[in-house]
Amino acid sequence: MTLPAQTAREWLREQYREWEESPAPHPPNCPGGCGGSGEVLTILTWQDDGTPLHQEPIWCNRGEPEDPHGPDCECRGTGYTYDPRYRERNLCLTYSPRPGQNTPTPAADPDDPWASKPF
């Protein structure tokens, strides 16, 4: 049975997250570069001139390519967000849809008295 696109996407992302965070140990020569720990240090914040500012340990992706973020993500598919207050570029760590991107505008019910009357 086929699923609607959004439901299939959510299922696939959940399966990938479960695999990525599984307790199965990484080998010492893990292609992700974690050395078997399951975490790698990754630069999360850069200045606007490209200088790295901050790094933290994140989950090792076992050498797999990063999960691409779609155009409906807050990063607009680039994988990075920009904070204009601090003039910093930040790594987009999770897929987070922008509000209202895929939500259709609900049609007013013709039998609803509150929807058909002016304010």
Phi and psi in radians as a Rosetta constraint file:
Dihedral C 1 N 2 CA 2 C 2 CIRCULARHARMONIC -1.514 0.35
Dihedral N 2 CA 2 C 2 N 3 CIRCULARHARMONIC 2.639 0.35
Dihedral C 2 N 3 CA 3 C 3 CIRCULARHARMONIC -1.907 0.35
Dihedral N 3 CA 3 C 3 N 4 CIRCULARHARMONIC 2.753 0.35
Dihedral C 3 N 4 CA 4 C 4 CIRCULARHARMONIC -1.063 0.35
Dihedral N 4 CA 4 C 4 N 5 CIRCULARHARMONIC 2.736 0.35
Dihedral C 4 N 5 CA 5 C 5 CIRCULARHARMONIC -0.998 0.35
Dihedral N 5 CA 5 C 5 N 6 CIRCULARHARMONIC -0.805 0.35
Dihedral C 5 N 6 CA 6 C 6 CIRCULARHARMONIC -1.140 0.35
Dihedral N 6 CA 6 C 6 N 7 CIRCULARHARMONIC -0.730 0.35
Dihedral C 6 N 7 CA 7 C 7 CIRCULARHARMONIC -1.143 0.35
Dihedral N 7 CA 7 C 7 N 8 CIRCULARHARMONIC -0.719 0.35
Dihedral C 7 N 8 CA 8 C 8 CIRCULARHARMONIC -1.127 0.35
Dihedral N 8 CA 8 C 8 N 9 CIRCULARHARMONIC -0.706 0.35
Dihedral C 8 N 9 CA 9 C 9 CIRCULARHARMONIC -1.095 0.35
Dihedral N 9 CA 9 C 9 N 10 CIRCULARHARMONIC -0.789 0.35
Dihedral C 9 N 10 CA 10 C 10 CIRCULARHARMONIC -1.096 0.35
Dihedral N 10 CA 10 C 10 N 11 CIRCULARHARMONIC -0.735 0.35
Dihedral C 10 N 11 CA 11 C 11 CIRCULARHARMONIC -1.106 0.35
Dihedral N 11 CA 11 C 11 N 12 CIRCULARHARMONIC -0.778 0.35
Dihedral C 11 N 12 CA 12 C 12 CIRCULARHARMONIC -1.140 0.35
Dihedral N 12 CA 12 C 12 N 13 CIRCULARHARMONIC -0.722 0.35
Dihedral C 12 N 13 CA 13 C 13 CIRCULARHARMONIC -1.113 0.35
Dihedral N 13 CA 13 C 13 N 14 CIRCULARHARMONIC -0.684 0.35
Dihedral C 13 N 14 CA 14 C 14 CIRCULARHARMONIC -1.138 0.35
Dihedral N 14 CA 14 C 14 N 15 CIRCULARHARMONIC -0.743 0.35
Dihedral C 14 N 15 CA 15 C 15 CIRCULARHARMONIC -1.096 0.35
Dihedral N 15 CA 15 C 15 N 16 CIRCULARHARMONIC -0.729 0.35
Dihedral C 15 N 16 CA 16 C 16 CIRCULARHARMONIC -1.150 0.35
Dihedral N 16 CA 16 C 16 N 17 CIRCULARHARMONIC -0.738 0.35
Dihedral C 16 N 17 CA 17 C 17 CIRCULARHARMONIC -1.077 0.35
Dihedral N 17 CA 17 C 17 N 18 CIRCULARHARMONIC -0.752 0.35
Dihedral C 17 N 18 CA 18 C 18 CIRCULARHARMONIC -1.085 0.35
Dihedral N 18 CA 18 C 18 N 19 CIRCULARHARMONIC -0.729 0.35
Dihedral C 18 N 19 CA 19 C 19 CIRCULARHARMONIC -1.161 0.35
Dihedral N 19 CA 19 C 19 N 20 CIRCULARHARMONIC -0.733 0.35
Dihedral C 19 N 20 CA 20 C 20 CIRCULARHARMONIC -1.154 0.35
Dihedral N 20 CA 20 C 20 N 21 CIRCULARHARMONIC -0.637 0.35
Dihedral C 20 N 21 CA 21 C 21 CIRCULARHARMONIC -1.730 0.35
Dihedral N 21 CA 21 C 21 N 22 CIRCULARHARMONIC 0.245 0.35
Dihedral C 21 N 22 CA 22 C 22 CIRCULARHARMONIC -1.132 0.35
Dihedral N 22 CA 22 C 22 N 23 CIRCULARHARMONIC 2.618 0.35
Dihedral C 22 N 23 CA 23 C 23 CIRCULARHARMONIC -1.313 0.35
Dihedral N 23 CA 23 C 23 N 24 CIRCULARHARMONIC -0.010 0.35
Dihedral C 23 N 24 CA 24 C 24 CIRCULARHARMONIC -1.035 0.35
Dihedral N 24 CA 24 C 24 N 25 CIRCULARHARMONIC 2.252 0.35
Dihedral C 24 N 25 CA 25 C 25 CIRCULARHARMONIC -1.217 0.35
Dihedral N 25 CA 25 C 25 N 26 CIRCULARHARMONIC 2.592 0.35
Dihedral C 25 N 26 CA 26 C 26 CIRCULARHARMONIC -1.471 0.35
Dihedral N 26 CA 26 C 26 N 27 CIRCULARHARMONIC 2.508 0.35
Dihedral C 26 N 27 CA 27 C 27 CIRCULARHARMONIC -1.227 0.35
Dihedral N 27 CA 27 C 27 N 28 CIRCULARHARMONIC 2.769 0.35
Dihedral C 27 N 28 CA 28 C 28 CIRCULARHARMONIC -1.042 0.35
Dihedral N 28 CA 28 C 28 N 29 CIRCULARHARMONIC -0.497 0.35
Dihedral C 28 N 29 CA 29 C 29 CIRCULARHARMONIC -1.787 0.35
Dihedral N 29 CA 29 C 29 N 30 CIRCULARHARMONIC 0.731 0.35
Dihedral C 29 N 30 CA 30 C 30 CIRCULARHARMONIC -0.992 0.35
Dihedral N 30 CA 30 C 30 N 31 CIRCULARHARMONIC 2.307 0.35
Dihedral C 30 N 31 CA 31 C 31 CIRCULARHARMONIC -1.152 0.35
Dihedral N 31 CA 31 C 31 N 32 CIRCULARHARMONIC -0.241 0.35
Dihedral C 31 N 32 CA 32 C 32 CIRCULARHARMONIC -1.397 0.35
Dihedral N 32 CA 32 C 32 N 33 CIRCULARHARMONIC -0.217 0.35
Dihedral C 32 N 33 CA 33 C 33 CIRCULARHARMONIC 1.551 0.35
Dihedral N 33 CA 33 C 33 N 34 CIRCULARHARMONIC 0.284 0.35
Dihedral C 33 N 34 CA 34 C 34 CIRCULARHARMONIC -1.509 0.35
Dihedral N 34 CA 34 C 34 N 35 CIRCULARHARMONIC -0.247 0.35
Dihedral C 34 N 35 CA 35 C 35 CIRCULARHARMONIC 1.203 0.35
Dihedral N 35 CA 35 C 35 N 36 CIRCULARHARMONIC 0.356 0.35
Dihedral C 35 N 36 CA 36 C 36 CIRCULARHARMONIC 1.701 0.35
Dihedral N 36 CA 36 C 36 N 37 CIRCULARHARMONIC -0.102 0.35
Dihedral C 36 N 37 CA 37 C 37 CIRCULARHARMONIC -1.426 0.35
Dihedral N 37 CA 37 C 37 N 38 CIRCULARHARMONIC -0.439 0.35
Dihedral C 37 N 38 CA 38 C 38 CIRCULARHARMONIC 1.568 0.35
Dihedral N 38 CA 38 C 38 N 39 CIRCULARHARMONIC -0.026 0.35
Dihedral C 38 N 39 CA 39 C 39 CIRCULARHARMONIC -2.307 0.35
Dihedral N 39 CA 39 C 39 N 40 CIRCULARHARMONIC 2.535 0.35
Dihedral C 39 N 40 CA 40 C 40 CIRCULARHARMONIC -2.262 0.35
Dihedral N 40 CA 40 C 40 N 41 CIRCULARHARMONIC 2.576 0.35
Dihedral C 40 N 41 CA 41 C 41 CIRCULARHARMONIC -1.361 0.35
Dihedral N 41 CA 41 C 41 N 42 CIRCULARHARMONIC 2.222 0.35
Dihedral C 41 N 42 CA 42 C 42 CIRCULARHARMONIC -2.274 0.35
Dihedral N 42 CA 42 C 42 N 43 CIRCULARHARMONIC 2.397 0.35
Dihedral C 42 N 43 CA 43 C 43 CIRCULARHARMONIC -1.259 0.35
Dihedral N 43 CA 43 C 43 N 44 CIRCULARHARMONIC 2.185 0.35
Dihedral C 43 N 44 CA 44 C 44 CIRCULARHARMONIC -1.834 0.35
Dihedral N 44 CA 44 C 44 N 45 CIRCULARHARMONIC -0.484 0.35
Dihedral C 44 N 45 CA 45 C 45 CIRCULARHARMONIC -2.310 0.35
Dihedral N 45 CA 45 C 45 N 46 CIRCULARHARMONIC 2.320 0.35
Dihedral C 45 N 46 CA 46 C 46 CIRCULARHARMONIC -2.152 0.35
Dihedral N 46 CA 46 C 46 N 47 CIRCULARHARMONIC 2.652 0.35
Dihedral C 46 N 47 CA 47 C 47 CIRCULARHARMONIC -1.332 0.35
Dihedral N 47 CA 47 C 47 N 48 CIRCULARHARMONIC 2.946 0.35
Dihedral C 47 N 48 CA 48 C 48 CIRCULARHARMONIC -1.161 0.35
Dihedral N 48 CA 48 C 48 N 49 CIRCULARHARMONIC -0.300 0.35
Dihedral C 48 N 49 CA 49 C 49 CIRCULARHARMONIC -1.580 0.35
Dihedral N 49 CA 49 C 49 N 50 CIRCULARHARMONIC 0.068 0.35
Dihedral C 49 N 50 CA 50 C 50 CIRCULARHARMONIC 1.643 0.35
Dihedral N 50 CA 50 C 50 N 51 CIRCULARHARMONIC 0.032 0.35
Dihedral C 50 N 51 CA 51 C 51 CIRCULARHARMONIC -1.319 0.35
Dihedral N 51 CA 51 C 51 N 52 CIRCULARHARMONIC 2.219 0.35
Dihedral C 51 N 52 CA 52 C 52 CIRCULARHARMONIC -1.156 0.35
Dihedral N 52 CA 52 C 52 N 53 CIRCULARHARMONIC 2.379 0.35
Dihedral C 52 N 53 CA 53 C 53 CIRCULARHARMONIC -1.928 0.35
Dihedral N 53 CA 53 C 53 N 54 CIRCULARHARMONIC -0.705 0.35
Dihedral C 53 N 54 CA 54 C 54 CIRCULARHARMONIC -2.565 0.35
Dihedral N 54 CA 54 C 54 N 55 CIRCULARHARMONIC 2.380 0.35
Dihedral C 54 N 55 CA 55 C 55 CIRCULARHARMONIC -2.325 0.35
Dihedral N 55 CA 55 C 55 N 56 CIRCULARHARMONIC 2.637 0.35
Dihedral C 55 N 56 CA 56 C 56 CIRCULARHARMONIC -2.481 0.35
Dihedral N 56 CA 56 C 56 N 57 CIRCULARHARMONIC 2.777 0.35
Dihedral C 56 N 57 CA 57 C 57 CIRCULARHARMONIC -1.316 0.35
Dihedral N 57 CA 57 C 57 N 58 CIRCULARHARMONIC 2.347 0.35
Dihedral C 57 N 58 CA 58 C 58 CIRCULARHARMONIC -2.241 0.35
Dihedral N 58 CA 58 C 58 N 59 CIRCULARHARMONIC 2.958 0.35
Dihedral C 58 N 59 CA 59 C 59 CIRCULARHARMONIC -1.094 0.35
Dihedral N 59 CA 59 C 59 N 60 CIRCULARHARMONIC 2.419 0.35
Dihedral C 59 N 60 CA 60 C 60 CIRCULARHARMONIC -1.317 0.35
Dihedral N 60 CA 60 C 60 N 61 CIRCULARHARMONIC 2.364 0.35
Dihedral C 60 N 61 CA 61 C 61 CIRCULARHARMONIC -1.661 0.35
Dihedral N 61 CA 61 C 61 N 62 CIRCULARHARMONIC 0.312 0.35
Dihedral C 61 N 62 CA 62 C 62 CIRCULARHARMONIC 1.006 0.35
Dihedral N 62 CA 62 C 62 N 63 CIRCULARHARMONIC 0.515 0.35
Dihedral C 62 N 63 CA 63 C 63 CIRCULARHARMONIC 1.416 0.35
Dihedral N 63 CA 63 C 63 N 64 CIRCULARHARMONIC 0.001 0.35
Dihedral C 63 N 64 CA 64 C 64 CIRCULARHARMONIC -1.321 0.35
Dihedral N 64 CA 64 C 64 N 65 CIRCULARHARMONIC 2.629 0.35
Dihedral C 64 N 65 CA 65 C 65 CIRCULARHARMONIC -1.109 0.35
Dihedral N 65 CA 65 C 65 N 66 CIRCULARHARMONIC 2.653 0.35
Dihedral C 65 N 66 CA 66 C 66 CIRCULARHARMONIC -1.044 0.35
Dihedral N 66 CA 66 C 66 N 67 CIRCULARHARMONIC 2.560 0.35
Dihedral C 66 N 67 CA 67 C 67 CIRCULARHARMONIC -1.180 0.35
Dihedral N 67 CA 67 C 67 N 68 CIRCULARHARMONIC 2.050 0.35
Dihedral C 67 N 68 CA 68 C 68 CIRCULARHARMONIC -1.190 0.35
Dihedral N 68 CA 68 C 68 N 69 CIRCULARHARMONIC 2.423 0.35
Dihedral C 68 N 69 CA 69 C 69 CIRCULARHARMONIC -1.595 0.35
Dihedral N 69 CA 69 C 69 N 70 CIRCULARHARMONIC 2.354 0.35
Dihedral C 69 N 70 CA 70 C 70 CIRCULARHARMONIC -1.343 0.35
Dihedral N 70 CA 70 C 70 N 71 CIRCULARHARMONIC 3.011 0.35
Dihedral C 70 N 71 CA 71 C 71 CIRCULARHARMONIC -1.181 0.35
Dihedral N 71 CA 71 C 71 N 72 CIRCULARHARMONIC -0.219 0.35
Dihedral C 71 N 72 CA 72 C 72 CIRCULARHARMONIC -1.577 0.35
Dihedral N 72 CA 72 C 72 N 73 CIRCULARHARMONIC 0.043 0.35
Dihedral C 72 N 73 CA 73 C 73 CIRCULARHARMONIC -1.391 0.35
Dihedral N 73 CA 73 C 73 N 74 CIRCULARHARMONIC 2.777 0.35
Dihedral C 73 N 74 CA 74 C 74 CIRCULARHARMONIC -1.067 0.35
Dihedral N 74 CA 74 C 74 N 75 CIRCULARHARMONIC -0.460 0.35
Dihedral C 74 N 75 CA 75 C 75 CIRCULARHARMONIC -1.474 0.35
Dihedral N 75 CA 75 C 75 N 76 CIRCULARHARMONIC -0.045 0.35
Dihedral C 75 N 76 CA 76 C 76 CIRCULARHARMONIC 1.057 0.35
Dihedral N 76 CA 76 C 76 N 77 CIRCULARHARMONIC 0.529 0.35
Dihedral C 76 N 77 CA 77 C 77 CIRCULARHARMONIC 1.534 0.35
Dihedral N 77 CA 77 C 77 N 78 CIRCULARHARMONIC -0.020 0.35
Dihedral C 77 N 78 CA 78 C 78 CIRCULARHARMONIC -1.465 0.35
Dihedral N 78 CA 78 C 78 N 79 CIRCULARHARMONIC -0.451 0.35
Dihedral C 78 N 79 CA 79 C 79 CIRCULARHARMONIC 1.596 0.35
Dihedral N 79 CA 79 C 79 N 80 CIRCULARHARMONIC -0.014 0.35
Dihedral C 79 N 80 CA 80 C 80 CIRCULARHARMONIC -2.339 0.35
Dihedral N 80 CA 80 C 80 N 81 CIRCULARHARMONIC 2.559 0.35
Dihedral C 80 N 81 CA 81 C 81 CIRCULARHARMONIC -2.010 0.35
Dihedral N 81 CA 81 C 81 N 82 CIRCULARHARMONIC 2.779 0.35
Dihedral C 81 N 82 CA 82 C 82 CIRCULARHARMONIC -2.149 0.35
Dihedral N 82 CA 82 C 82 N 83 CIRCULARHARMONIC 2.272 0.35
Dihedral C 82 N 83 CA 83 C 83 CIRCULARHARMONIC -1.821 0.35
Dihedral N 83 CA 83 C 83 N 84 CIRCULARHARMONIC 1.789 0.35
Dihedral C 83 N 84 CA 84 C 84 CIRCULARHARMONIC -1.180 0.35
Dihedral N 84 CA 84 C 84 N 85 CIRCULARHARMONIC -0.404 0.35
Dihedral C 84 N 85 CA 85 C 85 CIRCULARHARMONIC -1.100 0.35
Dihedral N 85 CA 85 C 85 N 86 CIRCULARHARMONIC -0.733 0.35
Dihedral C 85 N 86 CA 86 C 86 CIRCULARHARMONIC -1.852 0.35
Dihedral N 86 CA 86 C 86 N 87 CIRCULARHARMONIC -0.005 0.35
Dihedral C 86 N 87 CA 87 C 87 CIRCULARHARMONIC 0.957 0.35
Dihedral N 87 CA 87 C 87 N 88 CIRCULARHARMONIC 0.905 0.35
Dihedral C 87 N 88 CA 88 C 88 CIRCULARHARMONIC -2.228 0.35
Dihedral N 88 CA 88 C 88 N 89 CIRCULARHARMONIC 2.523 0.35
Dihedral C 88 N 89 CA 89 C 89 CIRCULARHARMONIC -1.742 0.35
Dihedral N 89 CA 89 C 89 N 90 CIRCULARHARMONIC 2.257 0.35
Dihedral C 89 N 90 CA 90 C 90 CIRCULARHARMONIC -2.059 0.35
Dihedral N 90 CA 90 C 90 N 91 CIRCULARHARMONIC 2.564 0.35
Dihedral C 90 N 91 CA 91 C 91 CIRCULARHARMONIC -1.258 0.35
Dihedral N 91 CA 91 C 91 N 92 CIRCULARHARMONIC 2.280 0.35
Dihedral C 91 N 92 CA 92 C 92 CIRCULARHARMONIC -1.462 0.35
Dihedral N 92 CA 92 C 92 N 93 CIRCULARHARMONIC 1.847 0.35
Dihedral C 92 N 93 CA 93 C 93 CIRCULARHARMONIC -1.457 0.35
Dihedral N 93 CA 93 C 93 N 94 CIRCULARHARMONIC -0.453 0.35
Dihedral C 93 N 94 CA 94 C 94 CIRCULARHARMONIC -2.336 0.35
Dihedral N 94 CA 94 C 94 N 95 CIRCULARHARMONIC 2.613 0.35
Dihedral C 94 N 95 CA 95 C 95 CIRCULARHARMONIC -1.267 0.35
Dihedral N 95 CA 95 C 95 N 96 CIRCULARHARMONIC 2.048 0.35
Dihedral C 95 N 96 CA 96 C 96 CIRCULARHARMONIC -2.350 0.35
Dihedral N 96 CA 96 C 96 N 97 CIRCULARHARMONIC 1.913 0.35
Dihedral C 96 N 97 CA 97 C 97 CIRCULARHARMONIC -1.096 0.35
Dihedral N 97 CA 97 C 97 N 98 CIRCULARHARMONIC 2.506 0.35
Dihedral C 97 N 98 CA 98 C 98 CIRCULARHARMONIC -1.197 0.35
Dihedral N 98 CA 98 C 98 N 99 CIRCULARHARMONIC 2.493 0.35
Dihedral C 98 N 99 CA 99 C 99 CIRCULARHARMONIC -1.061 0.35
Dihedral N 99 CA 99 C 99 N 100 CIRCULARHARMONIC 2.364 0.35
Dihedral C 99 N 100 CA 100 C 100 CIRCULARHARMONIC 1.352 0.35
Dihedral N 100 CA 100 C 100 N 101 CIRCULARHARMONIC 0.143 0.35
Dihedral C 100 N 101 CA 101 C 101 CIRCULARHARMONIC -1.240 0.35
Dihedral N 101 CA 101 C 101 N 102 CIRCULARHARMONIC -0.783 0.35
Dihedral C 101 N 102 CA 102 C 102 CIRCULARHARMONIC -1.967 0.35
Dihedral N 102 CA 102 C 102 N 103 CIRCULARHARMONIC 0.096 0.35
Dihedral C 102 N 103 CA 103 C 103 CIRCULARHARMONIC -1.550 0.35
Dihedral N 103 CA 103 C 103 N 104 CIRCULARHARMONIC 2.072 0.35
Dihedral C 103 N 104 CA 104 C 104 CIRCULARHARMONIC -1.233 0.35
Dihedral N 104 CA 104 C 104 N 105 CIRCULARHARMONIC 2.646 0.35
Dihedral C 104 N 105 CA 105 C 105 CIRCULARHARMONIC -1.282 0.35
Dihedral N 105 CA 105 C 105 N 106 CIRCULARHARMONIC 2.121 0.35
Dihedral C 105 N 106 CA 106 C 106 CIRCULARHARMONIC -1.189 0.35
Dihedral N 106 CA 106 C 106 N 107 CIRCULARHARMONIC 2.423 0.35
Dihedral C 106 N 107 CA 107 C 107 CIRCULARHARMONIC -1.415 0.35
Dihedral N 107 CA 107 C 107 N 108 CIRCULARHARMONIC 2.494 0.35
Dihedral C 107 N 108 CA 108 C 108 CIRCULARHARMONIC -1.220 0.35
Dihedral N 108 CA 108 C 108 N 109 CIRCULARHARMONIC 2.390 0.35
Dihedral C 108 N 109 CA 109 C 109 CIRCULARHARMONIC -1.317 0.35
Dihedral N 109 CA 109 C 109 N 110 CIRCULARHARMONIC 2.182 0.35
Dihedral C 109 N 110 CA 110 C 110 CIRCULARHARMONIC -1.133 0.35
Dihedral N 110 CA 110 C 110 N 111 CIRCULARHARMONIC -0.366 0.35
Dihedral C 110 N 111 CA 111 C 111 CIRCULARHARMONIC -1.567 0.35
Dihedral N 111 CA 111 C 111 N 112 CIRCULARHARMONIC -0.032 0.35
Dihedral C 111 N 112 CA 112 C 112 CIRCULARHARMONIC -1.488 0.35
Dihedral N 112 CA 112 C 112 N 113 CIRCULARHARMONIC 2.018 0.35
Dihedral C 112 N 113 CA 113 C 113 CIRCULARHARMONIC -1.177 0.35
Dihedral N 113 CA 113 C 113 N 114 CIRCULARHARMONIC -0.463 0.35
Dihedral C 113 N 114 CA 114 C 114 CIRCULARHARMONIC -1.347 0.35
Dihedral N 114 CA 114 C 114 N 115 CIRCULARHARMONIC -0.478 0.35
Dihedral C 114 N 115 CA 115 C 115 CIRCULARHARMONIC -1.465 0.35
Dihedral N 115 CA 115 C 115 N 116 CIRCULARHARMONIC -0.438 0.35
Dihedral C 115 N 116 CA 116 C 116 CIRCULARHARMONIC -1.645 0.35
Dihedral N 116 CA 116 C 116 N 117 CIRCULARHARMONIC -0.228 0.35
Dihedral C 116 N 117 CA 117 C 117 CIRCULARHARMONIC -1.650 0.35
Dihedral N 117 CA 117 C 117 N 118 CIRCULARHARMONIC 2.585 0.35
Dihedral C 117 N 118 CA 118 C 118 CIRCULARHARMONIC -1.211 0.35
Dihedral N 118 CA 118 C 118 N 119 CIRCULARHARMONIC 2.780 0.35
